């Protein structure tokens, strides 16, 4: 990290590569539906590169700093479009794995499990702000309560409570909508 702060381009690439998926999860949780994830990630990366020289506090301050930039970019785009919900359908494609974009899209669009996942993500998009992001970070990124707490600046116990409540809310909404994979929210 220190080399990146000092302007080493290779270190900056490695730093971005290591944190890109995590930043994408933050952006997904807060971006407007009409926005393109890749566009927002490019905006975040541009800000990171231009402002990393001012980062202080070492490795411990990196994730909160990245989160603040990701939130700022997503919210700025949200203010522009007047849409405050996340683009959850993109998450289904992004989180599903490797392969050519066309192959991934055509194979997934016909799968009943993918369709159920999309419906579940649409319901998750309706969760209150304070619950949506921790649930996404836990279930999609596999982060620990401690890691999520550090990134969000909240105690681990608060994160654990919010995730439990988010899962319950999502399960109730899925049952009400007749989605059979309601137990998927507990992943």
PyMOL commands that set and color helices and strands:
alter all, ss='L'
color gray80, all
select helices_A, chain A and resi 2-5+9-30+37-54+59-81+88-95+101-109+112-124+129-139+145-152+156-176+182-186
alter helices_A, ss='H'
color red, helices_A
deselect
rebuild
show_as cartoon
